[in-house]
Amino acid sequence: TTVHWHGLLVPSHVDGGPHNTITPGGVWSPEITIKQPAATTWFHPHPHGNTARQVYSGLAGMMIVSDGADRERGIPTTYGIDDLPIVLQDKRFGRNGEAVYQPDMMDIMHGFQGDTLLVNGAIAPVASVPAGFVRLRLLNAANARNFDLRFADRRPFFVIAGDAGYLSELVEVRSLVIAPAERYEILLNFADGRPIDLVTEPDAQHGTGPGMMMQMRPTHRTAGAPQHLLRFRPDPELKAAVTTLPRQLATLAEPDIKSAAAWRTFELNPMLGMGMMGMRGGHGQMMGINGRSFAMDRIDVTAKLGTAEIWEISSGGMPMAHPFHVHGASFRILSKNGRSPGQHEESRG
């Protein structure tokens, strides 16, 4: 296996990617220096050809990078009280309650989804919160499910951070789509003292494979009406530390497009034949970039340290459940399909 630090800005030799294999009974003791903006990151295995199975089997968790300035920002900081980790997953369970990972041909084509939704490893948990603003650190740790999040009463909430850290300002929304491996931080106000449910709409992206038109593929209990994830119950015994919204989060410099040292184009290509070979391994279809599959002994791109580049990413007409990202680096989105990205989507990592 390996242990990959997803979202940490670290050198490649301690990144925990496919090259950093830990053999059975082996020990890996990396030393990591944290030098990056505050952010919600996570860890998971990343062995080539077996990542999906191992993440599904349980090695996944959140890591919080703090700069110690959240109290000055006016953001909730008390872990487990008004600063809550929310890890979203889905599983299929057998008769004895064991998690089952046996992808069939449809799963290989569309991605493996469970029929039971979990939050922090529990089914339909309840969280006690203070009657004020609460920060939720959202992580989608599912293999192939997009969570279309909202609250049952359609109350607004505020996105304050994405994969790479804080946004420049709060973004008010009433729903939020979070894809596998993505992280968001949001603020939600419980000052009215009413219990409220976090729910997700059915995953409209599920059911799209290479060369196929979009189609809904019901997965047992998860098709149709919104699915319940988590109930929040305001507790008068918990003191609300934050009762007003923060004024400013971070100062993000505008990207200097003219300073780009290179402009590269990457087309993501499904390589179905490899996927069939990997069916028993559980990693689904393989992806190629610019017509070439991944090879650990080959370097495809060499960039000069300290420079900025502009990358144009194309999915080859096939929507993917797993967002494009770069290990050990973060980036700014300039446009999506020719349009400016949403305010909460600009900074990724």
N, C-alpha and C positions, 0 to 999 in steps of 0.2 A: 504494500500500500504506500501512499504518501500522505502528507498533511500540508495542504496548500492554504496560505494566508490570503484569502480573497479580499482585496481592498487595501492591504498594507503596501506601502511603497518601500520595497526591500530589494536588495540585489538578487539576481536570478539564482545564485548558488544556494540561497536559503528560502527561495520562494515556495518550495514544496510541490513543484510541478512534476510531470512525468519522469524527469531526469533524476529526481531525488527519491528513488525507491528505497523503502524500508523493508528488508527481507523478514520472513517469519522469525520471531525471536530476536530480531535486531533492535538496535537503539539508535535514534537520531536526536542529537542535542544541538539544534541551531541556536546561535546567539544573534538576536535581532535588536537593532537600534531603531527606536520609533522616532521619526523625524518627519512629521506631516501634519496637516491640519486635523482638527478634531473630526471624528467620523465614526459611524457605525460600520464595522467590518465583520467578517465571519471566517470560519475555517471549515475545510472539508477535504476529503481525499481526492486525489487527482491522478490515479494510475491510468495510463493510456489504455483505452478499451474497456475499462471496468469502473469508471467514475460513477455512472448512474446507479449501478447496483450497490456500491459501497456507501454512497450518500444516503440512498434509500434505507440501507441497513442500520444507519444511525450515527455515523461519525460526521456530525455537523453541529456547530455552535457559534454563538455570537461573541465578538470581541469589540470592546468599546475603547476608542482612542479619545482621551479627554485633554483639553488644554488648560483646564482649571479656571476658565473664565465664564462658565455658564451662569454663575450667580450674578455676575456683573451684567450679563446679557438679559437677565430676568427670565431664565428658562428653568423649569423644574429639574432638580438634580438628585433627589433622594431615591436611590435605586430601590425598586420593589414597592415604593409608595406612590410617588408621582412621576417616576421615570421607569417605565416598564418595557422589558424586552418582549416582543411578540413574534415568535418563530412560527411561520405558517407551513404546514405540510399536508400531504394526503397519503393514505395507506389503503391497502387491501389486506383484510385479516382473514385467517383461516378459522376453522371450527374451534380451535383451542386458544384463539386470541393471538396467534403468532402473525407477524407481518409477512405477507406473501409477495415474492417478486418473481413472477413467471411470465415474462412478456410474450404475448402471442404475435402473430403476423401484423394485426392491426396496431398493436402497441409499438412495434418496430417502425411502422409507417408514420404513426401520429404522435408517438411519445407515450410513456407509461404514466397513467394517472390512477390514483386510488379512488375508492368509492366512499371513504370516510375522511372527513377533514379534521385536522388536529391543530391545536394551538399550544406551543411549548410542550408537545408530547401528550397532551390531554384532549379528550373529546368534550366539547361544550363546557369549558371551565368558567368559573365566575371570579372576577377580580374586584376587590374592595378598593375604592379610590377616594381621595378627598374631594370635597365639593368646590373645586376650583379648576385651574388648568392642569392637565396631566400630559406628559410627553409619552408617546408611544414610539418605540423603535421597531419598525416593521422589517422583517426579513422573510422573503419567499425562499424557503429551503426545499420546495417540492421539485420533483424531476421535470415535469412538463406542464404544470398547471399555471395559468395566469389567474391571479385573484383580482376580481373587480370589486374593490372594497367600498363600502358605504355604511352608514348607520341606519338602523331600521326606521327612525323617525326623520331621516333625511336632513339631519342637522348639519350645518357647515363645520369644517375643521380646517386647520392651517398647516400646510407643508412648510417645514423649516429647513430640512436637509435632505440630500440625496446620497448616492453612492460615495461621492468624493468629499462630502462634508456640507457645511452650512450654505444655504442660498444667501443672496445679497439681501433679500427681504422675504417676508411671509407671503405665501400664495394661498388664498382662500379657495377651497374646493368643496364639493359635496360627494365626490366619488374619486377613486384613485385606483388605477390599474397597476399592479406590481407583478412583474414577470420573474421567472426563476432566477435566483442569485441576486436580484435587485434588493436594495435597501432604501427605505424612506424614514424620516422622522417627522411626526406630526404632533400638533397641539390640539387638544380637545377640551372643551369647557363643560364641567359637570356642576356649575353653580346652581342649576335648577333643582339639583338633588334627585332627579329621576333616574331609575335604572334604564340602561340602554343596551341594545345588542349590536355588535359588529357582525355584518353579514357580507356575503359575496354573491354576485350574480353568476350564473353559469358561464363557463369558459367558452366564449364564442370562437376563440382561435382553435380550439381543439377539434381535430378532424381534418386538418389540412396536411397533405403529404405531397411529395414531389410529383408534379404534373397533374395534381388533382384540384378541382374547384373546391372552394370553401364549403364545408358541410358540418352540421352539428352531429357529433357522435356521443349520444347519451352514455354516461358511465354509471349504471346502476342508480344509486340514490342521488346522484349529483346533478341530474338534469331537471329543468323546469324552473320552479320558484327559487328565490334567493335562499342560500344555505346559511344556517347559523354557524358562527365561529366562536364567539366569546360574549359573555354578558358582563357589563360594568355596573357595579352597585355602589353608589356614593355612601360613604360611612361618616356620620357626623363626629365620630371619635377621632378621625384623621384630620389634622389641621391642614388647611390649604395654604401652601407657601407662596403660590403664584396666583394672583387674581386678575392681573391685567396682561395684555399682550406685550411682548418685547418690541422695542422700537427699531432696533437694528441688529442684524445677525452677523454679517461678515462683509468685508469689502473685497469684491471680486473685480479684478482688472479686466477690461474688455480685451478680447483676443486681438492681437496685432497680425492681421492676415498678411500684410505686406512683408513681414519679417520671416515668413515660412521658407525654410531651406529647401523643401521638396514638396511635391504634390504626388501622392500615390493613389492608385485605384486598386481596390480589393473586391473581387466578386466571390461570394460564398456559393459553393456548388455542392448539391447533394450527390453523394457517390453511393448509389443504392446497392451496388454489388458488394461493396465492403460491408454494408449494413446487414445483408443477409448472412455473410460469414460470421458477423459478430452477434448474431441473434442469441446464441446460447450464452455468450459472454455478458449479455445484458446491456450493451452500450448503444443499441439501436443503430440507425443509419450513420455512416461516417460522413463528415463534411470535408470538402476540399476548399482551398482558396486559390483563385485563378487557375483552376483545373488541376491542382496538385494536392494530394493528400499529405497529411502530416508525417514527417520523418524526423526522429530525434537526432539524427546525425547530419542534418542539413540546415543551413542558415539561409533563409530566403530574403531577409531584409537587413541591411546594415545602415544605421543612422548615426550621425555625429552627436556625441554627448553635448548637452546644453543647447541644442537647436530645437526649433519648433517645426512641425510638418503639418500639412493638411492631408487628411485621408478621406477618400470617397469610398463608402462601403455600399455594396449592392447585394441584396439577398438572392439575386437570380430569379426573382418572381415567386419565391417560395417563402411565405411567412414562417418565422422560427419562434419557438417558445423560449429559447435561451438567448438573451440579448448579447450583442457584440460587446466585448470588453477586452482590455489589455492587462496582462499580469504586470504588477510592479509599476503601474503608471496610471495617471488619471487624464482626462481630456475634457474639452468643452465641445458641445454640439453646436455647429454653426447653422445647420438647416436639416430638415427631414422632408424628403420628397419635394424639395424646392421651397419649403415654407419654414418660417422660424419655429423652433421647438417651443413647447410649452415652457412657461417660466420655471417650473419645477423640474424640467428635464435637461437644463443646460449643462450642468456639471455632473460628469459621470466618472466611474472608476471601477 
